Amino acid sequence: MYSDMNHKTKMSLLVAVFTAALTGLFTTVQFASAGVQGTDEMATATSAKPIPLKEAKLNIEHNAKDKDTGFQGFLDSEGWKEMTITGPDGKVLEFEAEGKLGRLGMTELFFETVEPENAYVPIPKLLKTLPAGKYKFEGIAIENGKVLGKTAGAALLTHKIPRGPELLTPAEDKVVSPDKDLLMSWKPVKKALDGSAVKIIAYQLIIEKDEEPQPNMIGKFGLSMYLPPEVTSMSIPKKFLEPGTDYEWEVLAIEESGNQTLMSSSFSTSD
């Protein structure tokens, strides 16, 4: 998901699917290709002190408008060939980069699961797939075909999911003037889905043209910005708006563990 719109600021490889029964284990994913390192190199990978990952994240994203929910993960490293993610209940996901690119090595990786509708897979059932707790990211570090040892990191997953922001202006499907600055605003989020208090650390505002992306470009024309939790409005300069154009916009409320909930809407500009 990351939302109905493509707003990943770092785009890598999109992977991971639920098993049909949502038993709690993800299907192993392998990237196209080839080659396992020699015995000496593999021994180095298992004996050396792990190289810390630059980042390791695992979180939940809920769509308050479409009422669906999924898991997302991200890692960043100097280079890796294999990566295993293990949680409180054991291994949940495994990646292996092979072939020419595999020998070169991977660095970043973003993945997300499918997002079943809550009507078919209620959130409590979904959360049983990945229990709250610490998840270990462990793999083989590689750079330009040379195994450097192990690489490792950890991410904390919680089940606290914020409520979606209530979008205020512009109203859904409103036609606005492209000759004036446009005020985007929403109500602050103070509660989680279960009614408990929640600490929001940021909002993300995304505005995109409602059109198919350019075939060779990742993402659509638009803007995305992260805002402090005390900011619940933003004036968009008229230079950003084009006459006679449909736009989609959304706001994500991001909770302190990284879990986030989005609400989306749309507006158009007059000719």
HUFEN-V226412 format. One record per pair of residues at least 24 apart in sequence whose C-alpha atoms are under 8 Angstrom apart, sorted by sequence separation. I is the first residue (numbers start at 1). J is the second residue. D is the distance in whole Angstrom. If there is no record, write none. Layout:
# HUFEN-V226412
i={I;I}
j={J;J}
d={D;D}
This chain:
# HUFEN-V226412
i={53;54;81;132;133;165;202;203;244;245;52;53;80;81;132;133;164;202;203;244;245;79;80;131;132;163;202;203;243;244;79;80;132;162;163;201;202;242;243;244;79;131;162;163;201;203;241;243;78;162;163;200;203;77;162;163;76;77;161;162;75;76;127;160;161;75;76;160;161;74;75;74;75;210;211;74;162;209;210;73;74;105;209;210;72;73;104;105;160;162;209;210;72;73;103;104;105;208;209;72;103;104;105;207;208;71;72;103;104;188;207;208;70;71;89;103;188;207;70;71;87;88;206;207;70;71;87;88;188;205;206;70;88;187;205;206;69;70;87;88;186;205;68;69;87;88;185;186;204;205;68;69;87;185;203;204;68;69;86;87;184;185;203;204;67;68;85;86;183;184;203;204;66;67;85;86;183;184;202;203;67;84;85;183;184;202;84;85;182;183;200;201;202;69;83;84;181;182;200;201;83;84;181;182;200;201;83;181;182;199;200;82;83;180;181;198;199;81;82;180;2;80;81;82;179;1;3;80;81;178;80;81;36;79;80;34;35;78;79;80;178;29;30;31;33;34;35;78;79;178;189;28;29;30;31;32;33;34;78;178;25;26;27;28;29;30;31;32;33;34;177;25;26;27;28;29;30;31;32;33;35;24;25;30;33;34;35;1;33;2;80;16;56;167;165;165;164;165;164;51;163;162;176;178;162;173;174;175;176;177;178;162;172;173;174;175;176;177;46;161;171;172;173;174;175;176;14;15;16;18;45;160;171;172;173;175;12;13;14;15;16;17;18;45;165;167;171;12;13;14;15;16;17;56;57;58;162;164;165;166;167;170;11;12;13;14;15;16;51;53;55;56;57;58;59;161;162;163;164;165;167;11;12;50;51;52;53;56;57;58;59;60;62;64;158;160;161;162;164;10;49;50;51;52;53;61;64;157;161;48;49;50;51;52;60;63;156;158;45;47;48;50;44;45;46;47;22;24;25;44;45;46;24;41;42;44;45;23;24;41;22;42;2;37;1;1;1;1;64;65;59;60;61;62;63;64;65;7;59;60;61;62;63;64;65;58;59;60;61;62;63;59;61;5;7;6;6;7;3}
j={77;78;105;156;157;189;226;227;268;269;77;78;105;106;157;158;189;227;228;269;270;105;106;157;158;189;228;229;269;270;106;107;159;189;190;228;229;269;270;271;107;159;190;191;229;231;269;271;107;191;192;229;232;107;192;193;107;108;192;193;107;108;159;192;193;108;109;193;194;108;109;109;110;245;246;110;198;245;246;110;111;142;246;247;110;111;142;143;198;200;247;248;111;112;142;143;144;247;248;112;143;144;145;247;248;112;113;144;145;229;248;249;112;113;131;145;230;249;113;114;130;131;249;250;114;115;131;132;232;249;250;115;133;232;250;251;115;116;133;134;232;251;115;116;134;135;232;233;251;252;116;117;135;233;251;252;117;118;135;136;233;234;252;253;117;118;135;136;233;234;253;254;117;118;136;137;234;235;253;254;119;136;137;235;236;254;137;138;235;236;253;254;255;123;137;138;235;236;254;255;138;139;236;237;255;256;139;237;238;255;256;139;140;237;238;255;256;139;140;238;61;139;140;141;238;61;63;140;141;238;141;142;98;141;142;97;98;141;142;143;241;93;94;95;97;98;99;142;143;242;253;93;94;95;96;97;98;99;143;243;91;92;93;94;95;96;97;98;99;100;243;92;93;94;95;96;97;98;99;100;102;92;93;98;101;102;103;70;102;72;151;93;137;251;251;252;252;253;253;141;253;253;267;269;254;265;266;267;268;269;270;255;265;266;267;268;269;270;140;255;265;266;267;268;269;270;109;110;111;113;140;255;266;267;268;270;108;109;110;111;112;113;114;141;261;263;267;109;110;111;112;113;114;153;154;155;259;261;262;263;264;267;109;110;111;112;113;114;149;151;153;154;155;156;157;259;260;261;262;263;265;110;111;149;150;151;152;155;156;157;158;159;161;163;257;259;260;261;263;110;149;150;151;152;153;161;164;257;261;149;150;151;152;153;161;164;257;259;147;149;150;152;147;148;149;150;126;128;129;148;149;150;129;146;147;149;150;129;130;147;129;149;112;147;112;113;114;115;261;262;257;258;259;260;261;262;263;206;258;259;260;261;262;263;264;258;259;260;261;262;263;260;262;208;219;219;220;224;262}
d={5;8;6;8;5;6;7;5;7;5;8;7;5;6;5;7;7;6;6;5;7;5;5;8;5;7;5;6;5;5;5;6;6;7;8;7;5;7;6;4;5;8;8;6;5;8;7;5;6;6;5;6;8;5;4;5;6;6;5;6;8;4;7;6;6;6;7;8;8;7;5;6;7;8;8;4;7;7;5;6;6;6;6;5;8;5;8;6;8;8;4;6;6;6;8;6;6;6;6;4;8;4;7;7;5;6;7;7;5;8;6;6;7;6;8;5;8;4;6;8;8;7;5;7;6;8;8;8;6;7;5;5;6;6;6;6;5;7;7;7;6;5;6;6;6;7;6;6;5;7;6;7;4;4;7;5;4;7;5;6;5;6;5;7;6;5;7;5;7;5;5;8;8;6;6;7;6;6;6;6;8;8;5;4;7;5;6;7;6;6;7;6;7;7;7;5;6;5;6;6;6;6;6;7;4;5;4;5;7;6;6;5;7;7;5;7;6;7;5;5;7;7;6;8;6;7;7;6;6;6;4;6;8;6;5;8;6;8;5;7;5;8;8;7;7;4;6;8;6;6;7;6;6;6;6;7;4;4;8;6;7;5;7;5;5;5;5;6;4;7;8;5;5;8;7;7;7;6;7;7;8;7;7;8;8;7;7;7;7;8;7;8;7;8;7;7;7;6;7;7;8;7;7;6;7;8;8;6;6;6;7;6;6;5;5;5;5;6;8;7;8;5;4;6;5;6;8;8;7;7;6;8;8;6;7;6;6;6;6;5;6;5;7;7;8;7;7;5;6;5;6;5;6;6;8;6;7;5;7;7;8;7;8;5;6;6;7;8;7;6;7;6;5;7;6;6;6;6;5;6;8;7;8;7;6;6;6;6;7;6;8;8;7;7;7;7;7;6;6;8;7;4;4;5;5;8;5;7;7;5;7;5;6;6;7;8;7;8;7;7;6;6;7;6;6;8;8;7;7;7;3;6;4;8;7;5;5;6;6;6;6;8;8;8;7;8;7;7;6;8;7;8;6;6;6;6;6;7;6;5;5;5;5;6;7;8;5;6;6;7;6;8;8;8;7;6;7;7;7}
